[in-house]
Amino acid sequence: MRTYHNYIAGAWTPSVSGRTFENRSPANHDEVIGLFQDSTVADVDAAIDAASRAYATWRLVPAPKRAELLLAAAARLVQQKEVFARDMTREMGKVLEETRGDVQEAIDMTQFMAGEGRRQYGQTVPSELRDKFAMSIRQPLGVCAMITPWNFPMAIPSWKIAPALVCGNTVVFKPATLTPLSAVNFVKVLEEVGVPPGVVNLVTGGPDIGTRMTTHDEVKVVSFTGSTAVGRLVNQNAASEFKRVHLEMGGKNVIIIMDDAQLELAVEGCLWGGFGTSGQRCTAASRVIVHEKVHDAFLEEFAARAKGLRVGNGLDASTQMGPSVSEAQLQTVMKYVEIGKSEGARLVTGGHRLDTGAHARGWFHEPTIFADVSPTMRIARDEIFGPLVSVLRCSSLDEAIAIGNDVAYGLSASIYTRDINKAFQAMRDMYTGIFYVNAPTIGAEVHLPFGGTKATGNGHREAGTAALDVFSEWKSIYVDFSGRLQRAQIDT
C-alpha cells in the first residue's frame, strides 16, 4: 500500500508524528487508496516557516515569470487529466465525467491566472498638484493558508493557489482528509514545473493543523471553503491578529420554475442541479419552487427521471450518480429523510440507503424527492449536502422570490421562464452571489467572481479578477518632482 508524504520546503517528508490515516473509496470502502500523513502542529510550523522564508525571494520574481510557471502547470494538468480524474473518482466518488470537469476547472483557472501575470493593473491618475505623479499598484501579502473541502478536491485548491502565487504570495495548503490524493497530484504538478521550494507547501491531517494555520503569526491570509459552522471558527481564530480572511461556505440554492417555463428543460436542469455530484455541491439545487399551474406535471416527470438515475461506482461509464463521500455524510442524508417525513412532507421517490448487490460496500443513497414542502421545514432550510431535493409550490414570481430569499444562505439561484421581464426581475431581486436563467444553479465559469451573500461568505470572491483582491493589497504611490514642499488639499 502506498504511503504519501507532506510537501514542505521542496521535499516530500513524513510527519513528525509517525502516524498516518487511510483514504478509502466511498464506492467500495474495502479499497484503501493510500496512507497519508496524520500531521501535527510541528509539521504546520515547519511548512509556515518554509513559506515565510521563500516569500522573501518569490515576491521579487516578476509576475510574468511567476505566470509562466502557472501556464506550464496548466499544460501538465492537461497531460495528466485522465489519470487525475480517475484518482479523484476513486477517492471522492463522483462520476468520471464530473471528475474530468473538476480537473478541467483546475486547468482553466491556472491558465486564467497565468494571464493575470501581465494584467495586475493599477491606476494612474492626474494629481491635484503640479509636478506630481500619482498611481496605485498591487502588492502581495505574504504566507497564505488554504483550507479546502472534499467535493472539488482539485478545482477549489486551484481557485486559491493560482491567484495567490501569481500575486507573489507563498502557500501552506491543507486539503480535506477525505480527498488528499487529488491535493498531492496538484502539488506534484507545481513541483514538476519548477515552482521553487517553500513557495507551495502541503500538509495533510485533521482540524488541529487547520486551527494552527488560522492562528499562526506568520500567516497573513486565510482562505477557507467548507461549512458555515467551521467558517465561523476560522474567522474567530484569525480575528485577533487582523488576518485577511476569505470564507466560502454553505448554500441552500433554489430553482424557480414559472408557468411559462420549458418544462423538459427545467426537469433536465433540476436533475443535474439536484443530483450532480450526489447533491454534494455548495451550489446544488436542493430546493425547487414550481408555479402551481405546472407543479403536478413537473413533479411527475421530475420524479420519474430521478427514479431512473443509475447509481453506482463513478468509474463505471453507465453510472449517473455516485455515492456519498463517507458513511457520516450518508447518515446525514438519511437523517434528513426522516426529518422530512416527520415534518409532514410527502416522500415522492427515493428515501432509502442502497446497500445490497453492487452497492453493498459503498455509501450509496437513492435520489430522493419530497413534495408538499413548506418553506419553514428543515429540509427546505438546512444545507443537507446529499441527493435530496425539496419541491415547493408558488402562485406568483413575487412569492417564489420571497421563499427563495428566506434562508440563511445566498450562494446561487436560478429561474426557468420564457418571459424576459420575469427573468430580469428575478435577477434583480434574488439576493445571491450567482444567478442563472434557464439553467440550474451549478456551472460557474472561472472568469467571473464566485461566492455568495449572507451565511455563504464574508464578502470576498473567488475566481475572475476578483480573486486578486483576496491575495493582494493596494499601495498608492505619489512622486513629487517639483523640488519643493507641496501640501495636498492645501496648496491647490
SVG drawing of the C-alpha trace seen along z (x, -y; Angstrom):
<svg xmlns="http://www.w3.org/2000/svg" viewBox="-53 -77 68 86">
<polyline fill="none" stroke="black" stroke-width="0.4" points="0.0,0.0 1.4,-3.4 2.2,-6.0 2.1,-9.7 4.0,-12.4 3.7,-16.1 5.5,-18.5 7.5,-21.0 10.3,-23.3 10.5,-21.4 10.8,-17.9 8.3,-15.1 8.6,-14.3 6.8,-12.2 5.0,-13.8 7.0,-14.1 4.1,-12.2 5.0,-9.0 1.2,-8.4 -0.8,-8.0 -4.5,-7.8 -6.3,-5.8 -8.0,-7.1 -10.8,-4.8 -13.0,-4.7 -16.6,-5.7 -17.8,-3.3 -16.0,-0.4 -14.9,-1.0 -12.8,2.1 -10.4,0.3 -7.7,-1.7 -6.4,-4.2 -3.4,-5.1 -1.9,-6.2 -1.5,-9.9 0.3,-11.8 -1.6,-12.5 0.3,-15.7 0.9,-17.8 1.3,-21.4 5.1,-20.9 4.6,-19.9 2.5,-23.0 5.0,-25.2 7.7,-23.8 5.6,-24.4 4.8,-28.0 8.5,-28.7 9.4,-27.4 6.7,-29.5 7.9,-32.6 11.5,-32.1 10.5,-31.5 8.4,-34.7 11.4,-36.9 12.6,-35.9 9.3,-34.8 7.7,-38.2 10.6,-39.6 10.1,-37.3 8.4,-39.3 4.7,-38.5 5.0,-37.4 7.7,-34.9 5.5,-33.6 2.8,-33.3 5.0,-31.2 5.1,-28.5 1.3,-28.5 1.0,-28.2 3.4,-25.2 1.4,-23.7 -1.8,-24.0 -0.2,-22.2 1.0,-19.4 -2.6,-19.1 -3.9,-18.7 -1.4,-15.8 -2.4,-14.1 -6.2,-14.9 -7.5,-11.3 -5.2,-9.9 -6.1,-12.6 -9.8,-12.3 -9.7,-8.5 -7.8,-9.1 -10.4,-11.7 -13.4,-9.4 -11.8,-6.6 -11.3,-8.9 -14.4,-11.0 -16.9,-9.1 -18.4,-11.4 -18.7,-10.0 -15.7,-10.1 -17.4,-12.7 -17.6,-15.1 -14.1,-14.5 -12.8,-15.2 -14.6,-18.5 -13.0,-19.1 -9.5,-18.7 -10.6,-20.9 -11.6,-23.6 -8.1,-23.5 -6.7,-23.8 -9.0,-26.7 -8.2,-28.5 -4.5,-28.1 -4.5,-29.3 -6.6,-32.3 -4.5,-33.3 -1.3,-32.9 -2.8,-35.6 -3.1,-37.9 0.7,-37.8 0.7,-40.6 -2.6,-42.2 -2.3,-43.1 -3.4,-46.6 -3.3,-49.5 -4.4,-53.1 -2.6,-56.2 -4.5,-59.4 -3.8,-63.1 -2.6,-64.7 -4.3,-67.8 -0.9,-69.4 1.6,-70.4 4.7,-68.3 3.4,-65.4 2.7,-61.8 0.0,-59.6 -0.5,-55.8 -1.5,-52.6 -0.1,-49.1 -0.9,-45.7 1.4,-44.1 1.5,-40.6 0.6,-39.9 2.9,-37.0 2.1,-33.5 -1.4,-32.3 -3.2,-29.4 -5.5,-27.4 -8.1,-25.0 -10.2,-23.2 -13.1,-20.7 -13.5,-17.3 -16.2,-17.9 -14.0,-19.6 -10.6,-18.4 -8.5,-19.9 -10.7,-22.7 -11.1,-24.6 -7.4,-24.4 -6.6,-25.9 -9.1,-28.7 -7.0,-29.7 -3.4,-28.7 -3.2,-30.0 -4.1,-33.6 -2.1,-33.6 1.0,-32.6 0.6,-35.0 0.3,-37.8 3.6,-36.9 2.4,-35.1 3.5,-31.7 1.2,-28.9 0.5,-26.4 -2.2,-24.1 -4.3,-21.7 -6.8,-19.5 -9.7,-17.7 -8.8,-14.3 -11.3,-12.6 -9.5,-13.6 -5.8,-14.1 -4.6,-12.3 -6.0,-14.9 -4.2,-17.5 -0.9,-15.6 -1.4,-15.3 -1.9,-19.1 1.1,-20.0 3.3,-17.5 2.5,-19.3 3.6,-22.6 6.8,-20.9 7.4,-19.3 7.2,-22.6 9.7,-24.3 7.8,-26.2 10.7,-27.0 11.0,-25.1 8.9,-26.6 6.6,-28.6 3.9,-25.9 3.7,-23.5 1.2,-20.7 0.3,-19.3 -2.4,-16.6 -4.3,-15.9 -7.1,-16.9 -8.6,-20.0 -5.8,-20.7 -3.5,-21.7 -6.2,-23.8 -6.5,-25.7 -2.8,-26.3 -2.8,-27.6 -5.5,-30.2 -3.7,-31.5 0.0,-31.4 1.6,-34.9 3.3,-34.5 0.1,-33.7 -1.3,-36.8 -4.3,-35.4 -6.6,-32.5 -8.8,-31.2 -11.4,-28.6 -14.1,-26.7 -16.4,-24.5 -19.3,-24.6 -20.6,-27.8 -20.0,-26.4 -16.4,-25.8 -16.0,-29.0 -17.2,-31.0 -14.5,-29.4 -11.9,-30.2 -13.0,-33.8 -12.8,-34.0 -9.4,-32.4 -8.0,-34.8 -9.6,-38.0 -7.3,-38.7 -4.3,-39.1 -6.3,-41.0 -5.6,-38.5 -7.3,-38.8 -9.9,-36.0 -11.8,-34.7 -14.7,-32.4 -16.7,-30.3 -19.4,-28.4 -22.8,-26.8 -25.7,-27.2 -29.4,-26.3 -29.9,-27.1 -33.2,-27.4 -34.5,-26.8 -37.7,-28.8 -39.9,-27.3 -42.6,-29.6 -45.8,-28.6 -44.3,-29.6 -41.1,-27.5 -40.0,-24.9 -40.7,-22.0 -38.5,-19.4 -35.5,-21.8 -36.4,-22.6 -36.6,-18.9 -33.1,-18.3 -31.8,-21.3 -33.2,-20.1 -31.8,-16.6 -28.4,-18.0 -28.6,-20.7 -30.0,-18.4 -28.3,-15.1 -25.0,-16.0 -22.1,-15.1 -24.8,-13.3 -26.0,-16.7 -22.7,-17.3 -22.1,-20.8 -22.4,-24.1 -24.3,-25.3 -26.6,-22.2 -30.2,-22.9 -31.8,-21.4 -35.0,-23.5 -37.3,-23.7 -40.2,-26.2 -42.7,-25.5 -45.7,-27.6 -48.9,-25.9 -50.2,-25.8 -47.3,-23.4 -46.5,-21.9 -48.1,-18.5 -46.8,-18.0 -43.3,-19.0 -43.3,-16.8 -44.4,-13.7 -41.7,-13.9 -39.0,-15.0 -39.8,-12.1 -39.8,-9.6 -36.5,-10.8 -34.9,-10.8 -36.1,-7.3 -34.4,-6.2 -31.0,-7.6 -28.3,-4.8 -26.5,-4.9 -23.1,-3.2 -19.4,-3.3 -18.3,-6.5 -15.7,-4.6 -18.5,-2.7 -19.4,-4.6 -23.1,-3.8 -23.3,-5.4 -25.1,-8.7 -24.8,-9.3 -22.1,-8.1 -22.0,-7.6 -22.0,-9.9 -18.4,-10.7 -18.5,-8.9 -20.6,-7.0 -21.1,-10.2 -22.4,-12.1 -24.7,-9.2 -26.1,-9.2 -26.8,-12.9 -28.9,-12.3 -30.8,-9.5 -31.4,-11.7 -32.9,-14.4 -35.2,-11.9 -36.6,-11.1 -36.9,-14.8 -38.8,-15.4 -41.2,-12.6 -41.7,-13.8 -42.4,-17.4 -45.2,-16.2 -43.6,-16.4 -44.6,-13.8 -41.8,-11.4 -42.3,-11.1 -39.4,-8.9 -36.2,-7.5 -35.6,-7.9 -33.5,-4.7 -29.9,-3.7 -28.7,-1.3 -26.7,1.5 -27.2,4.7 -25.5,6.2 -23.2,3.7 -24.0,1.1 -23.1,3.4 -19.6,1.9 -20.3,-1.7 -22.1,-4.7 -25.0,-4.9 -28.4,-6.6 -31.3,-6.8 -32.1,-10.1 -34.8,-11.5 -37.6,-14.0 -40.0,-15.4 -43.2,-17.3 -45.7,-19.3 -42.8,-21.0 -43.4,-24.3 -40.7,-27.0 -40.5,-26.5 -39.5,-22.9 -35.9,-22.0 -35.5,-20.1 -36.2,-23.4 -33.9,-25.5 -30.9,-23.4 -28.0,-22.5 -28.1,-18.7 -25.3,-18.1 -26.8,-15.0 -29.2,-13.7 -32.4,-15.2 -34.5,-17.8 -37.5,-19.6 -40.3,-20.8 -42.4,-23.7 -45.4,-25.4 -45.9,-29.1 -48.7,-31.1 -46.5,-34.0 -43.0,-35.2 -43.1,-37.5 -44.0,-34.6 -41.2,-32.4 -38.6,-35.2 -39.7,-35.7 -39.5,-32.0 -36.1,-31.7 -34.6,-34.5 -35.9,-33.3 -33.0,-31.1 -29.7,-31.8 -27.6,-31.4 -27.3,-33.3 -25.0,-31.5 -26.8,-30.6 -30.3,-30.8 -32.0,-30.1 -35.2,-30.7 -36.8,-28.9 -39.1,-31.2 -39.6,-32.4 -40.6,-35.9 -37.7,-38.3 -39.4,-40.6 -39.7,-37.8 -36.1,-36.8 -34.8,-40.3 -37.0,-40.8 -35.6,-37.6 -32.0,-38.6 -32.5,-41.8 -34.4,-40.6 -32.8,-37.2 -30.1,-38.1 -27.4,-35.7 -23.9,-35.9 -24.7,-33.8 -27.8,-33.7 -28.8,-31.7 -31.6,-32.0 -32.9,-28.8 -30.0,-26.8 -29.5,-25.1 -27.7,-26.6 -24.4,-24.9 -22.0,-25.6 -19.9,-28.6 -17.0,-29.6 -13.6,-30.7 -13.5,-34.2 -16.4,-35.5 -16.5,-36.0 -17.7,-33.0 -19.2,-33.4 -22.3,-34.3 -24.1,-36.5 -25.3,-36.2 -24.1,-33.0 -22.5,-31.8 -19.5,-34.1 -17.9,-37.2 -17.9,-39.4 -14.8,-38.2 -15.0,-36.3 -13.0,-33.5 -12.3,-33.3 -12.1,-36.0 -10.0,-39.1 -12.0,-39.4 -9.7,-36.7 -6.7,-39.1 -8.3,-41.3 -8.1,-38.4 -4.4,-37.8 -3.1,-41.3 -3.5,-44.7 -3.3,-48.2 -0.4,-50.6 -0.9,-54.2 2.3,-55.9 2.9,-59.7 6.1,-61.0 6.7,-64.7 9.2,-66.1 8.5,-69.8 11.6,-70.3 9.5,-72.0 7.1,-71.1 3.6,-70.7 0.7,-70.1 -2.3,-68.3 -5.7,-69.8 -3.9,-73.0 -1.7,-74.2 -4.3,-73.6"/>
</svg>
